[in-house]
Amino acid sequence: MVLGGADRNVERLGVFIAWLINNQLFASGMEQEHGQLMTRVRIQDLTGADFFSTALLGELRPAQLTETGRRFTDQYLVSGQFDRDYGALDFSGDDEWLRYAVLAPIITREFRQFSQPRDDGPVRKLARVLQFPGRQHRDKHTSG
């Protein structure tokens, strides 16, 4: 765990953990065990990094998350996409909630894409054209 500096992996992961808390992706047992601390994160009285280092003892484990939280964490965090998104932004200073304010919409966008059901089946028709313009004119000339 590295606090501060260029690597600041605790703060980086803390942003993601705060997002997980705010989106209720921690398992109910975690909410029961650490509900007061989670509430403090939600009202921005405690940072995600502080929650990570105190309540989680520096370890985010799959069992601590809901099924959706685990799958999203695998797809977004473990895959390295979160690090790419984080690295694309230039942060200065130590205001973790400012960092969160910038990253949370990006994480949310990725979560929405993750959550949307994919329909890889045949394309469905949403409308049907009953008559093309000009077709009526040709039909009158050919029917008579």
C-alpha angles and dihedrals in degrees: 000000000000120000116199127345129080095311097045092162092164092057091043093052089040091064090054092046091050088052091050090051093048091050094047095240096139116099117263091248090061090051090052093047099041103020095129092051091046090052089052089053091049092053090042094244090121126034125233088243090056091049090049094051097041111029097028094035090226096304129103108197129187092238089063092064136068117253090261090047091053094049093046092046090052093048098042110022104028092042090060096244091118091054090050091050091046092047093050090064122075110223125186126182131022103273101129093185090056088052089049092049090057098043102038095074090049092050090046091052090052091047092052091052089048092049098048110101114241119228105200091165127100117313111260123221113242094188140009125219107225096190131010118222111264094019093100089057093055093045091056091054095046099044100060 
